[in-house]
Amino acid sequence: MVRYYHIEMLACPECRNPRLILYVVREKRGAMPPQPERLKCRRWCYLFDRPASTVPLSTCVSSCVERDIEEGVLVCPACGRWYPIVEGIPVMMDDKYRDPERDREIASRLAGHVPEWVKLRAVAPVPLDPREASEG
């Protein structure tokens, strides 16, 4: 299961951009990990969407470390690729390994749960907005 503090360890497989945009569709409360103080994000807090240095450790422990992201979308603002989080696992494959039909099915399921700005950025390998996918 992926958690907020895991996201800063990911990068876009296509362009290697380390700063992805996270939009969470569904999350659940998980078990408290041992030594939660060691899990504080280093660069960016994806839960509060701000530099990690501005988030106190007490806030991380009380708000973040027990949250499992079950479903969501990671979007690369540099190249426009989007990567779904399905059943708690970020599916971050190179375009040549992605299944367009599966991506369209995931896009149609997630599109109603993400804001327009995510749909505008998330254009490849298939549009995240199913209306655009049917027009192409």
N, C-alpha and C positions, 0 to 999 in steps of 0.2 A: 504494500500500500504506500502510495506517495504522500508525503507531508509537505507543508509549506517550506520547511527548511531544506528539503531536498532540491527544490526547484533551482536554487542558485548554483547547483552543481551541473546543470544541464546547459547545452548550447544547441543552436540550430544545426542539424547535420548537413544542411545544404550550404550555408554561408559562414558557419561557425560563430555567429553572433551569440555572445553569452548572456545578453539581456533580453529575455523573452517576456512577453506579456501574458499573464495568467488570468483566465476568467474561470471561476469555479461555478459549476452548475449544481453539484451535490456533494456534500461532505458529511462525515459522521465523526463521532467522538470515539477515539481509540484508547488504548492503554497508555499510561504515562511511562515513557521510556526511562531506564535507569540513567542517572546523572543528566537530567534535562538541561542543566545550566551549560553543559558542553555542546549543546545543539544550537546555540544562538547563531543566527545568520551572520556572516562576516561582511558582505557588501550590501545586499539589498534584502529588505523584509518584504516578501511577497504577500503576506497577510495584510499588512497595512500600506503596502505599495509606497514605500519611502526608504531612504538609506537606513541600513541596519543600525548604524551608530546613533540614530535618533530614537531607537526603541529600547527602553530600559529592560534589563534582564528579567525583572519581576513580571513585566508584561508578556515577555516571550513565554515564560514558564506557565503563567496563568491563562494565556489566550491562544497559544499556538501549538505547542509540542504534542498535544493530544488529538489534534485534528487530522483526520485522514481525508484526502481528496478522492472521492469515488468517481466523479465524472466532471470533466471540464475541457478546456481548450487552452493550448499554448500557442501563441502567435508570435512569429518573428517579425518585428517592425522593419527590419532591414530588407528582407526578400519577400515577405508576404506569405510564407509558408505557414500552415497551421498543422498542429499535431494534437490529436484527441487524447484525453485521459479517459480510459475505458476500464471499468472495474478496478480502479485504483492504480492502473499502470499507464504511464505516458508511452504512447505508441509513436516513436520518433524514428521513422525509417526514411532513408533516402527515397526520392521520388520514384526511381526505377524499381523499387521493391514494393511500392504501395499499390493497392488494389483500388482503381477508380470507382468501381461499383460499391465497394465497402465504404470508401470515403464519402460517396454521395449519400449512402444510407445513414452514416454517422452525422453528416452535415444536416440532413433533413431532421434528424432527431435533436440536434443541438441548436440549430438556428433560432428556434423560438425562445431559447433561454439566454442568448447572448445579445448585448446591445449592438446597435447599428455600427458603431465605430469598430467593433471586432469584425463584423461582417465585411466592412470596407477594407480592412487590412488583410484579412484572411482570404486570399484569392487563389492560392496554388496548393497543391496540384489541381484541385477542383475548387470552385467557389464554395465558401461556407454558407452562402445564401442560396437555398435550393431554387429560387426564382431565376438566378443567374445561371445555374447549372442547366436548367431546362431550356434557356434561351440559346446556350452555346452548343 
